[in-house]
Amino acid sequence: MAVGGMVGGGIFSTLGVVIAIAGPWSWLSFVAAGAIALAAGHAYVSLAAHYRKGGGAFTFLREIDATQVAGSLSWVLIVGYVLTNAVYAYTFGEYLGHVVGLGPWFARVAAVAILAVFIGLNLRSVGDAGGVELVLVWFKLAALVALAGWGLARWDPPALGRGVADAGVVSALFGAASVFMAYEGFQLLAYDYDDIEAPRRTLPRAVMSAIVVVIGVYVVVALGTAMLIGADQVVAHAEVALAIAGERAAGTAGLVIVTIAAAFSTGSAINSTLFATARLAHEVAAGSQLPAALDHENAAGIPDRAVVALGVLAAILAAVGTLTSLVEAASLAFLTTFAIVCGLAFRERSGARVVTGLGAVAATAAAIALVDRLVRTDPLALAFLGGLVVVAVLGRPILLRHVRTEQAR
C-alpha cells in the first residue's frame, strides 16, 4: 500500500518535468528526493510510535499543543493533496487522450470526469478498496520495470542528455525539489496506525522499505525511458512520455499496456488520495480548524461535503493548470510539511536525531531551492501557492471566527 501510494501517479506525472530540469542527472534527482523522503518517513513512523496513535502533521502538532501551527499546516497539506489529485487527473486525461487522439480538449474533459467518478464512489463508501489496490500495485510495477529493462538493455548513456541542457549535478537538486510530490504517498500509511497489526514493528518496516523500493523503480525508469526514446522526446512529450516509450518498445501493444498501467495507477492514486484527504479534512474540522460544515457525514458515515469540495477543487485545477506548475506547487507544499514534521521529531527526540535533523535541513533547503526556481520560471504558480499560505496563516483565524466550528456547537 505504501509503494502504491507513491508510484500511484508519481513517475507517470513527473518524469518529463524532472528531465526538463535536470537533463542527464534526472536519475540523481529521484535519489536526492528519495533521501529526503527516507528522513521524513523515519520521522513519521517515529512520531506515530512516540504518541502511540495514527495521524500526520496535524495530529502530531496538536500533541504538543501547537494548535494554531497545526491548523495552518493542515490547510497547506490539504492544498498539497488537492494539487496532487489535480496532477493525477491531468495525467490520466493526457494518457487517455493520447490513445484516442481526440485533441487536447478531451484530456481536460477526461481529467474532470475521472474526478467526478471517484467523488461518486467515495460518497457510496467504496473508496477504500485495499485488495484491488494491491493487484494494481503489482501490475503497474511489472509494467514499469519491464519498460525500464527494455530501455536499459539498449544501454545508450548519450541518450540521457540528448537535446536537453546539461546544467551539471546541481541541476539534480532543483529537479529533486520540483518533483518531490512523487514520494508523498507513504505518509497515508501513518493514518492507519491503529488498524495495523503490531504497528511499532510493522509500520517502520513497511514505510522505509517501500521508499527504498520506489527510489529504485524511479531511477531505473528514468534511465531506461531516456535510453529508449531519448531525453528530448521525454521532454517533448512530457505528459505521456512513458506511453511513447511503450510504443517504441512494443508497438501498439506497448502503447496500450503502458496506457492501461497509467490509467490504473493515476485512477487508484486519485481514489486513495481523495479518500484520505477527506478524512483528514474531517479530522481537522472536528478539531475546529476548518468550518464545521466539512465535518458533516452522510448516512454511510462518509464526510460527504469534504469529498465533494476537495474533488471539485482538484477538477478545477486539472482543467486549467499545467503539468509543471501543478507538480511544483504540490512538491513545495509537501516539502514544507515534511520539513516541519522532521523538525518536530528532532525536537521530541523521536527517532534518530541525526536523521530527523538532516531531514529537516534538507527539506528546508529543497523548499528554498524550489521557491528560487519558481521565482525565475513560474512566478504565477508561486504567487498562487503563496496566497494560499497567507490565507492559511493569517486568514484562517479570521475566517474561523465568522463561521461555525465544532467548538461553537
VOPAGU-2260 file (C-alpha; in pm, 1 decimal, decimal comma):
REM VOPAGU-2260
SITE   aa  ch    i         X         Y         Z
SITE  MET   A    0       0,0       0,0       0,0
SITE  ALA   A    1     287,6     238,1      73,1
SITE  VAL   A    2     452,2     160,4    -262,0
SITE  GLY   A    3     120,2     212,6    -438,1
SITE  GLY   A    4      67,3     544,2    -264,2
SITE  MET   A    5     392,5     675,0    -410,5
SITE  VAL   A    6     412,0     507,4    -751,2
SITE  GLY   A    7      37,6     564,8    -794,8
SITE  GLY   A    8      85,1     852,6   -1031,5
SITE  GLY   A    9     426,1     986,7    -940,5
SITE  ILE   A   10     650,6     856,4   -1216,0
SITE  PHE   A   11     383,3     890,2   -1484,8
SITE  SER   A   12     337,6    1256,7   -1391,5
SITE  THR   A   13     688,5    1372,9   -1308,5
SITE  LEU   A   14     937,5    1206,9   -1544,4
SITE  GLY   A   15     912,8    1469,7   -1818,6
SITE  VAL   A   16     924,3    1750,2   -1562,5
SITE  VAL   A   17    1242,5    1626,6   -1395,2
SITE  ILE   A   18    1427,6    1552,1   -1720,4
SITE  ALA   A   19    1345,4    1902,3   -1847,4
SITE  ILE   A   20    1510,0    2042,0   -1532,1
SITE  ALA   A   21    1795,5    1802,4   -1459,2
SITE  GLY   A   22    1864,8    1650,3   -1801,4
SITE  PRO   A   23    2108,1    1356,0   -1772,0
SITE  TRP   A   24    2106,0    1393,7   -1392,5
SITE  SER   A   25    1734,4    1318,9   -1357,1
SITE  TRP   A   26    1807,5     981,8   -1200,1
SITE  LEU   A   27    2005,1    1159,9    -927,4
SITE  SER   A   28    1706,8    1390,4    -866,3
SITE  PHE   A   29    1499,0    1087,9    -772,4
SITE  VAL   A   30    1777,3     964,5    -541,5
SITE  ALA   A   31    1806,7    1302,7    -368,0
SITE  ALA   A   32    1429,7    1340,7    -327,6
SITE  GLY   A   33    1414,9     982,2    -202,2
SITE  ALA   A   34    1677,5    1056,5      61,7
SITE  ILE   A   35    1461,1    1339,0     198,2
SITE  ALA   A   36    1160,2    1106,4     185,4
SITE  LEU   A   37    1351,4     844,6     386,6
SITE  ALA   A   38    1425,1    1100,4     658,2
SITE  ALA   A   39    1063,7    1217,5     656,7
SITE  GLY   A   40     937,8     859,7     663,2
SITE  HIS   A   41    1156,8     789,3     964,9
SITE  ALA   A   42    1015,3    1098,6    1135,0
SITE  TYR   A   43     654,6     999,5    1062,7
SITE  VAL   A   44     682,7     643,0    1190,4
SITE  SER   A   45     887,8     751,5    1492,5
SITE  LEU   A   46     630,4    1014,6    1592,9
SITE  ALA   A   47     346,4     767,7    1541,2
SITE  ALA   A   48     520,1     523,2    1774,7
SITE  HIS   A   49     610,6     804,2    2016,9
SITE  TYR   A   50     249,4     918,3    2052,8
SITE  ARG   A   51     109,0     566,5    2000,2
SITE  LYS   A   52    -153,7     690,2    1758,4
SITE  GLY   A   53    -208,7     734,1    1388,7
SITE  GLY   A   54    -215,8    1060,9    1203,1
SITE  GLY   A   55       9,5    1305,8    1030,7
SITE  ALA   A   56     139,5    1654,2    1086,5
SITE  PHE   A   57    -192,7    1786,4    1221,8
SITE  THR   A   58    -216,7    1514,5    1486,0
SITE  PHE   A   59     147,7    1533,9    1588,3
SITE  LEU   A   60     148,4    1912,8    1631,0
SITE  ARG   A   61    -167,6    1902,1    1840,8
SITE  GLU   A   62       9,5    1660,3    2075,2
SITE  ILE   A   63     246,6    1942,7    2172,4
SITE  ASP   A   64     -41,7    2193,7    2193,0
SITE  ALA   A   65      73,5    2379,8    1880,1
SITE  THR   A   66    -288,3    2412,3    1770,6
SITE  GLN   A   67    -250,9    2722,7    1557,2
SITE  VAL   A   68      53,1    2586,8    1375,1
SITE  ALA   A   69    -129,3    2256,5    1328,8
SITE  GLY   A   70    -427,8    2437,3    1181,1
SITE  SER   A   71    -219,9    2641,8     936,9
SITE  LEU   A   72      -9,3    2345,1     829,4
SITE  SER   A   73    -317,8    2127,6     782,7
SITE  TRP   A   74    -452,9    2378,7     532,3
SITE  VAL   A   75    -121,0    2374,3     342,7
SITE  LEU   A   76    -119,7    1993,9     348,1
SITE  ILE   A   77    -478,0    1971,6     221,9
SITE  VAL   A   78    -387,2    2212,1     -60,9
SITE  GLY   A   79     -93,6    1982,8    -142,0
SITE  TYR   A   80    -326,2    1683,7    -165,2
SITE  VAL   A   81    -572,5    1875,4    -383,9
SITE  LEU   A   82    -287,3    1974,4    -616,9
SITE  THR   A   83    -166,6    1614,4    -620,8
SITE  ASN   A   84    -508,9    1487,5    -720,9
SITE  ALA   A   85    -517,9    1753,1    -993,0
SITE  VAL   A   86    -182,8    1620,5   -1121,2
SITE  TYR   A   87    -310,8    1263,1   -1121,8
SITE  ALA   A   88    -633,3    1359,2   -1300,8
SITE  TYR   A   89    -440,0    1570,1   -1552,6
SITE  THR   A   90    -206,1    1277,0   -1622,1
SITE  PHE   A   91    -497,1    1033,0   -1653,1
SITE  GLY   A   92    -659,8    1259,7   -1910,0
SITE  GLU   A   93    -339,8    1307,2   -2109,8
SITE  TYR   A   94    -264,4     934,5   -2137,5
SITE  LEU   A   95    -621,8     851,8   -2232,9
SITE  GLY   A   96    -636,3    1144,4   -2475,0
SITE  HIS   A   97    -311,4    1034,6   -2640,0
SITE  VAL   A   98    -457,1     692,4   -2719,4
SITE  VAL   A   99    -792,7     807,4   -2853,5
SITE  GLY   A  100    -643,4    1106,8   -3037,6
SITE  LEU   A  101    -937,1    1342,2   -2994,2
SITE  GLY   A  102    -735,4    1654,2   -2921,5
SITE  PRO   A  103    -631,4    1842,4   -2605,7
SITE  TRP   A  104    -990,6    1923,0   -2507,7
SITE  PHE   A  105   -1060,2    1553,5   -2449,6
SITE  ALA   A  106    -775,1    1522,0   -2198,5
SITE  ARG   A  107    -919,3    1803,6   -1985,9
SITE  VAL   A  108   -1269,7    1659,3   -2002,6
SITE  ALA   A  109   -1136,6    1315,2   -1907,0
SITE  ALA   A  110    -950,0    1467,1   -1611,0
SITE  VAL   A  111   -1266,7    1625,1   -1477,3
SITE  ALA   A  112   -1468,0    1310,4   -1548,3
SITE  ILE   A  113   -1235,6    1075,8   -1357,2
SITE  LEU   A  114   -1254,0    1300,3   -1052,9
SITE  ALA   A  115   -1633,5    1301,4   -1078,6
SITE  VAL   A  116   -1629,6     920,6   -1087,8
SITE  PHE   A  117   -1422,4     891,3    -771,7
SITE  ILE   A  118   -1624,2    1156,9    -591,7
SITE  GLY   A  119   -1927,5     938,5    -657,3
SITE  LEU   A  120   -1751,3     619,3    -549,6
SITE  ASN   A  121   -1627,4     774,2    -227,1
SITE  LEU   A  122   -1973,5     906,0    -144,1
SITE  ARG   A  123   -2102,5     549,1    -180,1
SITE  SER   A  124   -1842,0     424,6      69,0
SITE  VAL   A  125   -1647,1     216,0    -179,7
SITE  GLY   A  126   -1335,7     432,4    -192,2
SITE  ASP   A  127   -1115,2     220,9      32,1
SITE  ALA   A  128   -1050,5     -77,3    -195,4
SITE  GLY   A  129    -739,4    -227,2     -39,1
SITE  GLY   A  130    -746,8    -562,6    -218,2
SITE  VAL   A  131    -789,8    -402,5    -558,2
SITE  GLU   A  132    -508,8    -158,6    -482,7
SITE  LEU   A  133    -267,6    -445,2    -411,7
SITE  VAL   A  134    -340,5    -603,5    -750,5
SITE  LEU   A  135    -293,5    -269,7    -926,2
SITE  VAL   A  136      39,0    -209,6    -749,4
SITE  TRP   A  137     186,0    -533,3    -880,9
SITE  PHE   A  138      52,1    -467,6   -1231,4
SITE  LYS   A  139     197,7    -119,0   -1262,1
SITE  LEU   A  140     529,5    -219,7   -1105,3
SITE  ALA   A  141     560,6    -505,2   -1355,5
SITE  ALA   A  142     480,1    -272,9   -1648,2
SITE  LEU   A  143     724,4      -3,8   -1531,8
SITE  VAL   A  144    1012,5    -240,9   -1459,2
SITE  ALA   A  145     961,6    -424,0   -1789,8
SITE  LEU   A  146     967,7     -94,7   -1979,7
SITE  ALA   A  147    1275,1      23,7   -1790,1
SITE  GLY   A  148    1450,0    -307,5   -1851,9
SITE  TRP   A  149    1384,1    -280,4   -2224,5
SITE  GLY   A  150    1546,0      62,4   -2230,7
SITE  LEU   A  151    1840,2     -35,2   -2010,9
SITE  ALA   A  152    1911,0    -333,1   -2235,5
SITE  ARG   A  153    1990,3     -83,7   -2512,3
SITE  TRP   A  154    2241,3      93,1   -2280,7
SITE  ASP   A  155    2277,0     426,5   -2455,8
SITE  PRO   A  156    2415,1     680,7   -2199,5
SITE  PRO   A  157    2433,0     969,0   -2452,2
SITE  ALA   A  158    2053,5     944,8   -2486,7
SITE  LEU   A  159    2017,9    1064,5   -2125,4
SITE  GLY   A  160    2115,6    1416,2   -2228,1
SITE  ARG   A  161    2015,2    1420,3   -2593,1
SITE  GLY   A  162    1855,3    1750,6   -2689,1
SITE  VAL   A  163    1838,6    1889,9   -2333,4
SITE  ALA   A  164    2065,3    2128,5   -2146,6
SITE  ASP   A  165    2317,6    1984,1   -1902,7
SITE  ALA   A  166    2342,2    2231,4   -1614,8
SITE  GLY   A  167    2560,5    1996,2   -1411,4
SITE  VAL   A  168    2499,7    1795,1   -1099,7
SITE  VAL   A  169    2349,5    2095,1    -918,1
SITE  SER   A  170    2050,1    2072,8   -1150,9
SITE  ALA   A  171    1966,5    1739,2    -987,6
SITE  LEU   A  172    1891,4    1922,1    -662,4
SITE  PHE   A  173    1644,5    2154,6    -834,0
SITE  GLY   A  174    1493,9    1853,6   -1006,7
SITE  ALA   A  175    1457,7    1673,1    -673,9
SITE  ALA   A  176    1274,9    1968,0    -521,1
SITE  SER   A  177    1047,0    2010,8    -821,2
SITE  VAL   A  178     919,2    1651,8    -830,4
SITE  PHE   A  179     915,9    1574,1    -459,8
SITE  MET   A  180     540,2    1505,8    -475,2
SITE  ALA   A  181     631,8    1170,5    -634,3
SITE  TYR   A  182     722,1    1049,6    -282,8
SITE  GLU   A  183     435,1    1193,2     -79,0
SITE  GLY   A  184     215,1     882,4     -71,8
SITE  PHE   A  185     392,6     690,5     206,2
SITE  GLN   A  186     252,7     920,0     475,9
SITE  LEU   A  187    -100,1     797,2     406,5
SITE  LEU   A  188       1,1     472,5     579,3
SITE  ALA   A  189      65,5     661,2     903,9
SITE  TYR   A  190    -305,3     745,3     919,6
SITE  ASP   A  191    -379,2     370,6     950,2
SITE  TYR   A  192    -158,9     320,8    1257,1
SITE  ASP   A  193    -445,1     193,9    1473,3
SITE  ASP   A  194    -550,0     -62,2    1210,1
SITE  ILE   A  195    -205,0    -215,4    1158,9
SITE  GLU   A  196    -105,9    -528,2    1348,0
SITE  ALA   A  197     196,3    -460,0    1574,0
SITE  PRO   A  198     234,5    -108,2    1429,9
SITE  ARG   A  199     550,8     -18,4    1623,3
SITE  ARG   A  200     727,6    -300,7    1436,6
SITE  THR   A  201     532,9    -319,3    1110,3
SITE  LEU   A  202     494,5      47,5    1019,0
SITE  PRO   A  203     867,3     137,4    1013,8
SITE  ARG   A  204     949,7    -171,4     808,1
SITE  ALA   A  205     669,3    -105,3     561,4
SITE  VAL   A  206     733,3     264,6     511,2
SITE  MET   A  207    1112,5     257,0     494,9
SITE  SER   A  208    1135,0     -47,7     268,4
SITE  ALA   A  209     865,5      95,8      41,5
SITE  ILE   A  210    1058,8     420,9      -4,4
SITE  VAL   A  211    1374,7     227,1     -91,2
SITE  VAL   A  212    1185,8      17,9    -347,2
SITE  VAL   A  213    1028,9     327,2    -502,6
SITE  ILE   A  214    1365,8     505,2    -528,3
SITE  GLY   A  215    1493,9     203,1    -721,2
SITE  VAL   A  216    1190,1     195,8    -950,0
SITE  TYR   A  217    1211,0     567,4   -1025,0
SITE  VAL   A  218    1584,1     550,7   -1100,9
SITE  VAL   A  219    1559,5     258,4   -1343,4
SITE  VAL   A  220    1253,5     408,9   -1514,1
SITE  ALA   A  221    1426,8     747,2   -1553,8
SITE  LEU   A  222    1734,0     578,6   -1702,7
SITE  GLY   A  223    1551,2     318,8   -1910,5
SITE  THR   A  224    1293,7     554,2   -2061,1
SITE  ALA   A  225    1550,9     815,7   -2158,8
SITE  MET   A  226    1773,7     549,2   -2313,7
SITE  LEU   A  227    1479,2     408,4   -2504,6
SITE  ILE   A  228    1345,1     726,9   -2666,5
SITE  GLY   A  229    1598,9     996,2   -2576,2
SITE  ALA   A  230    1570,0    1279,3   -2324,5
SITE  ASP   A  231    1448,8    1517,6   -2594,1
SITE  GLN   A  232    1145,8    1300,4   -2667,2
SITE  VAL   A  233    1067,4    1263,3   -2297,2
SITE  VAL   A  234    1057,8    1642,3   -2262,9
SITE  ALA   A  235     869,1    1695,5   -2589,0
SITE  HIS   A  236     600,5    1451,0   -2474,6
SITE  ALA   A  237     628,2    1518,9   -2100,9
SITE  GLU   A  238     262,9    1442,1   -2026,2
SITE  VAL   A  239     271,7    1096,6   -2195,5
SITE  ALA   A  240     642,4    1010,8   -2212,0
SITE  LEU   A  241     600,6     656,0   -2085,9
SITE  ALA   A  242     332,7     583,8   -2346,3
SITE  ILE   A  243     573,4     699,9   -2618,9
SITE  ALA   A  244     839,7     470,4   -2471,6
SITE  GLY   A  245     596,4     178,4   -2455,0
SITE  GLU   A  246     508,9     224,3   -2821,0
SITE  ARG   A  247     877,2     239,2   -2915,0
SITE  ALA   A  248     943,5     -81,3   -2722,3
SITE  ALA   A  249     649,6    -297,0   -2830,1
SITE  GLY   A  250     442,3    -108,7   -3084,6
SITE  THR   A  251      70,0     -70,9   -3031,8
SITE  ALA   A  252      68,1    -341,5   -2763,9
SITE  GLY   A  253     326,5    -149,3   -2562,7
SITE  LEU   A  254     131,7     173,2   -2601,7
SITE  VAL   A  255    -187,5       7,1   -2479,5
SITE  ILE   A  256     -19,8    -169,5   -2185,2
SITE  VAL   A  257     150,5     145,7   -2059,3
SITE  THR   A  258    -166,4     350,0   -2105,2
SITE  ILE   A  259    -365,8      93,9   -1906,2
SITE  ALA   A  260     -97,9      99,3   -1635,3
SITE  ALA   A  261    -109,1     479,8   -1629,4
SITE  ALA   A  262    -488,2     483,3   -1612,7
SITE  PHE   A  263    -498,8     229,1   -1330,7
SITE  SER   A  264    -213,2     398,6   -1145,9
SITE  THR   A  265    -349,0     750,1   -1160,7
SITE  GLY   A  266    -705,1     631,4   -1100,5
SITE  SER   A  267    -615,2     436,9    -787,9
SITE  ALA   A  268    -399,4     729,1    -670,3
SITE  ILE   A  269    -692,2     968,9    -710,4
SITE  ASN   A  270    -913,2     728,7    -519,7
SITE  SER   A  271    -679,0     674,0    -224,5
SITE  THR   A  272    -574,8    1039,5    -202,0
SITE  LEU   A  273    -931,7    1169,4    -211,7
SITE  PHE   A  274   -1033,7     906,5      44,2
SITE  ALA   A  275    -753,3    1000,3     284,9
SITE  THR   A  276    -774,6    1376,8     233,5
SITE  ALA   A  277   -1148,3    1385,2     301,3
SITE  ARG   A  278   -1087,7    1208,9     630,3
SITE  LEU   A  279    -805,0    1446,1     712,4
SITE  ALA   A  280   -1037,1    1741,1     644,2
SITE  HIS   A  281   -1298,7    1573,7     863,6
SITE  GLU   A  282   -1043,4    1539,9    1145,8
SITE  VAL   A  283    -925,7    1899,4    1105,7
SITE  ALA   A  284   -1286,2    2023,7    1107,2
SITE  ALA   A  285   -1354,2    1817,4    1419,0
SITE  GLY   A  286   -1054,8    1994,5    1573,5
SITE  SER   A  287   -1216,5    2332,3    1496,1
SITE  GLN   A  288    -954,5    2429,1    1237,2
SITE  LEU   A  289   -1194,1    2406,0     941,3
SITE  PRO   A  290   -1559,7    2512,6     918,2
SITE  ALA   A  291   -1790,9    2263,0    1086,5
SITE  ALA   A  292   -1972,6    2211,9     756,4
SITE  LEU   A  293   -1682,1    1994,1     641,1
SITE  ASP   A  294   -1734,1    1767,8     942,1
SITE  HIS   A  295   -2072,0    1659,6     803,0
SITE  GLU   A  296   -2120,7    1288,5     727,2
SITE  ASN   A  297   -2379,9    1118,0     510,1
SITE  ALA   A  298   -2579,8     808,8     604,6
SITE  ALA   A  299   -2283,0     587,3     514,0
SITE  GLY   A  300   -2054,8     772,7     756,0
SITE  ILE   A  301   -1863,5     941,7     472,9
SITE  PRO   A  302   -1755,1    1306,9     512,1
SITE  ASP   A  303   -1954,7    1390,3     200,4
SITE  ARG   A  304   -1908,1    1765,8     189,8
SITE  ALA   A  305   -1532,3    1729,0     227,0
SITE  VAL   A  306   -1521,6    1470,0     -54,0
SITE  VAL   A  307   -1720,2    1694,3    -288,2
SITE  ALA   A  308   -1529,8    2013,3    -203,2
SITE  LEU   A  309   -1185,8    1855,3    -239,5
SITE  GLY   A  310   -1279,6    1673,4    -559,1
SITE  VAL   A  311   -1428,9    1981,0    -722,4
SITE  LEU   A  312   -1124,4    2194,1    -636,8
SITE  ALA   A  313    -893,8    1931,5    -787,7
SITE  ALA   A  314   -1111,6    1914,6   -1100,5
SITE  ILE   A  315   -1090,1    2291,2   -1148,4
SITE  LEU   A  316    -711,4    2287,7   -1114,6
SITE  ALA   A  317    -680,5    1990,1   -1351,4
SITE  ALA   A  318    -894,2    2172,8   -1606,3
SITE  VAL   A  319    -695,8    2499,2   -1604,3
SITE  GLY   A  320    -345,6    2412,9   -1477,1
SITE  THR   A  321     -28,6    2295,5   -1647,9
SITE  LEU   A  322     158,7    1980,6   -1550,1
SITE  THR   A  323     479,3    2152,1   -1437,7
SITE  SER   A  324     300,9    2418,6   -1233,5
SITE  LEU   A  325      79,9    2165,6   -1056,0
SITE  VAL   A  326     369,5    1928,1    -982,9
SITE  GLU   A  327     598,6    2200,8    -847,3
SITE  ALA   A  328     328,2    2364,1    -635,0
SITE  ALA   A  329     237,2    2027,4    -481,3
SITE  SER   A  330     604,6    1948,7    -418,6
SITE  LEU   A  331     651,8    2276,9    -233,0
SITE  ALA   A  332     353,2    2205,1      -9,6
SITE  PHE   A  333     489,3    1862,4      84,7
SITE  LEU   A  334     847,0    1980,4     132,6
SITE  THR   A  335     716,9    2240,4     378,8
SITE  THR   A  336     512,9    1980,6     565,0
SITE  PHE   A  337     791,6    1724,2     579,5
SITE  ALA   A  338    1044,8    1982,5     699,5
SITE  ILE   A  339     816,6    2068,0     992,9
SITE  VAL   A  340     749,1    1701,4    1076,8
SITE  CYS   A  341    1122,0    1623,4    1072,2
SITE  GLY   A  342    1183,7    1928,1    1291,2
SITE  LEU   A  343     917,3    1812,0    1534,8
SITE  ALA   A  344    1066,8    1463,3    1553,9
SITE  PHE   A  345    1408,7    1618,9    1619,8
SITE  ARG   A  346    1261,1    1838,0    1896,2
SITE  GLU   A  347    1081,8    1545,4    2058,7
SITE  ARG   A  348    1388,6    1320,3    2033,5
SITE  SER   A  349    1172,6    1074,5    1844,1
SITE  GLY   A  350    1382,8     850,9    1623,2
SITE  ALA   A  351    1744,9     906,8    1528,7
SITE  ARG   A  352    1810,3    1279,4    1572,5
SITE  VAL   A  353    2084,8    1283,3    1310,5
SITE  VAL   A  354    1832,5    1154,3    1055,6
SITE  THR   A  355    1542,3    1380,5    1152,5
SITE  GLY   A  356    1772,2    1682,7    1188,4
SITE  LEU   A  357    1929,2    1629,6     847,4
SITE  GLY   A  358    1582,5    1567,2     705,2
SITE  ALA   A  359    1454,9    1899,1     836,6
SITE  VAL   A  360    1756,9    2085,0     695,3
SITE  ALA   A  361    1743,3    1906,2     358,5
SITE  ALA   A  362    1368,8    1954,5     314,2
SITE  THR   A  363    1400,4    2322,3     404,5
SITE  ALA   A  364    1688,8    2369,5     161,5
SITE  ALA   A  365    1494,3    2192,9    -113,1
SITE  ALA   A  366    1190,5    2412,4     -47,9
SITE  ILE   A  367    1407,7    2725,7     -72,6
SITE  ALA   A  368    1561,2    2596,3    -396,3
SITE  LEU   A  369    1214,9    2534,2    -538,7
SITE  VAL   A  370    1096,8    2882,1    -441,7
SITE  ASP   A  371    1403,7    3024,6    -616,7
SITE  ARG   A  372    1323,6    2823,7    -928,9
SITE  LEU   A  373     958,4    2928,8    -926,6
SITE  VAL   A  374    1055,3    3295,7    -892,1
SITE  ARG   A  375    1255,8    3260,1   -1212,1
SITE  THR   A  376    1031,6    3027,6   -1413,3
SITE  ASP   A  377     674,0    3035,7   -1285,4
SITE  PRO   A  378     604,1    3331,2   -1055,9
SITE  LEU   A  379     228,4    3295,4   -1109,8
SITE  ALA   A  380     226,6    2946,1    -956,6
SITE  LEU   A  381     438,6    3070,7    -666,4
SITE  ALA   A  382     204,7    3365,4    -612,1
SITE  PHE   A  383     -93,9    3129,1    -612,7
SITE  LEU   A  384      60,3    2898,8    -354,0
SITE  GLY   A  385     194,8    3191,2    -152,4
SITE  GLY   A  386    -152,4    3342,7    -142,8
SITE  LEU   A  387    -291,6    3016,0     -10,1
SITE  VAL   A  388     -24,7    3008,4     260,9
SITE  VAL   A  389    -111,6    3363,9     363,1
SITE  VAL   A  390    -477,3    3262,3     384,3
SITE  ALA   A  391    -384,6    2955,3     590,0
SITE  VAL   A  392    -171,6    3150,3     836,2
SITE  LEU   A  393    -342,9    3489,2     856,3
SITE  GLY   A  394    -685,7    3445,2     703,2
SITE  ARG   A  395    -771,8    3115,0     871,5
SITE  PRO   A  396    -819,6    3257,7    1224,8
SITE  ILE   A  397   -1033,3    3541,5    1086,6
SITE  LEU   A  398   -1245,9    3304,1     880,4
SITE  LEU   A  399   -1296,7    3063,6    1169,3
SITE  ARG   A  400   -1419,0    3347,2    1390,7
SITE  HIS   A  401   -1701,6    3411,4    1145,8
SITE  VAL   A  402   -1813,8    3055,4    1070,8
SITE  ARG   A  403   -1943,7    2778,0    1287,9
SITE  THR   A  404   -1680,3    2534,2    1414,4
SITE  GLU   A  405   -1707,3    2226,6    1629,6
SITE  GLN   A  406   -1623,8    2421,2    1944,9
SITE  ALA   A  407   -1910,1    2656,7    1866,4
SITE  ARG   A  408   -2152,9    2370,8    1895,6
